Amino acid sequence: MKTVKSTVSQTLSDAGCSRTAVCEIESLLNDGKKREAIILLTAHRKKLLEKLHIKQKNLACLDYLIYTLKQEDKK
């Protein structure tokens, strides 16, 4: 059975946190500084969401190009 610490560590790694960030968040949690850990986690989440939005825009551009090329074939 996994310990809570290893579960947190694995979850942070799975979420794309750097090893440094994982250690920092674990340290904060070990010191009882949950609020500070949540602030860091929220900041990481915001960065991931920003990256996701950029990737969505990239996909939309490609989708438009594919659509345009297909429309040219129909003419």
N, C-alpha and C positions, 0 to 999 in steps of 0.2 A: 504494500500500500504506500502510495506516494505521500510524502509529508507536504504540509501547506507551503513550506519554503520552496521545495522543488517544483511544486505546481505553479506557484507564482513565477518562478524563474523560467519555467518552460513556456508559460503563457506570454510573458514579456518577450522572450525570444521569438515565439511564433508570431507575435505582433510586429516584429521587425525592429525591436529595440536593440541598440548596440549593447555590447557586453558592458561597456562603461555605464550606460543608462540602467541596465539590469542591476548592476552592483549598487548604484546610487539609490535606486528605488528600494531594493532589498534592505539597504542600510537604514533608510528612512523608516521603513516599516518595522525593522528590528528595534529602532530607537523610539517607537511609538509615535512617530510623526506621520500619521496617516494622511492628514490634511495636505502636507507638503508633497507626499507621494502622489496624491490625487491631482495636485496642480501639475506635476510633471507628466503624469499620465494623460491629463487633458491636453496639455501642450503637444504631446506626441500624437494624440488622436487628431488634433487640428492639422498637424503637418501631413498626416496620412490622408485626411480628407481633401486637403488642397491638392495633393498629388493625384488623388483619384479624379478630381474634377478636371485636371489637366489631361489625364489619360482619356476621360470621356470626350473632351473636346477633340483630341487626336483621332479618336474613333469616329466621331461625327464628320470630321474632315475626310477621312478615308471612305466612309459610307457615301458621302456626297460625290466624291470622285468616282467611285464604283458606279453609282447611279447614273452620273453624267455619261460615263463611257458606255454603259449599257444602252442609254437613250440614243446615243450616236449610232449604235449598231442597228437600231430599229428604223433609222431613216433611210 
